[in-house]
């Protein structure tokens, strides 16, 4: 999906969807947003609404505006990297984490359960690791954060409980780097983003580009400054901005380029295979254990209620990001929808986007007719 294709095939903005988002800006759900939708093999709608901040003199959001993707990093960087390494026979999903990261075992040698934690469990959030920790309060760099991740106590038996875990994806990122033999950002840029023409997507934006990215928060506790053009997540920031769980910046069209590749069974816009079709299907298949999980490998799936609304089929995958981002892909209908916002501005207490997301998806899909 090239810029020329975007101009040729996209519809004008959808009036009901645009009105909904403009009202969301007035209601301070977020200062601004960009959305785009893919259906019938092409970009079919897109729009930018609002501004970087609520003040009228703030920069207007453009379709090309890059946002902090937050946990979309898990499915736009870590998960595709895992898929590629799996395709190449370099990553084994059922390999114990302790074989790849020995410190995971030696941190608690008496807990024999740790030997049962696998790469697959990191991907489907069933490892037994806790969801989150304010590790940045104890560590000052990447190695310190990863050491703390490996020292985390299990809160459940491996495979017994679904617990969405940033900790698990931090460790997954370290494993992917070890298997690939290079930093995650370099691997993803060359092997995923460049082949899909995702040139707006990457970690650690340069200093001269920071003001072109909407700010995410006025941080009064940790960094004590406006967070703009640097990763919002404190653990990822302490790691130097590159992690498996957060750190990516992207725009709406780049999100759809990856989503379209998934819809096409792993093929890029020119019909070349980036991922094996069987691998796309494997990673998009909901896990059977634990029974309470809504997860696939890396991805979430439709549950009730869902941020995707009520019009996405059961054969859909998606993910959310803490800063107000989301990507949902309906594999049955061949539809993908991305919404990028900075709902955390000026602080993270605002949760109104939880109500807005399903309404947005329902309205957009009704207007599209897909």
Beta strands, then each sheet from edge to edge (+ up, - down):
strand 1: 32-39
strand 2: 42-50
strand 3: 67-68
strand 4: 202-203
strand 5: 217-219
strand 6: 225-227
strand 7: 248-250
strand 8: 300-301
strand 9: 316-321
strand 10: 325-330
strand 11: 335-341
sheet 1: 2+ 1- 11+ 10- 9+ 8-
sheet 2: 3+ 7- 4+
sheet 3: 5+ 6-
end
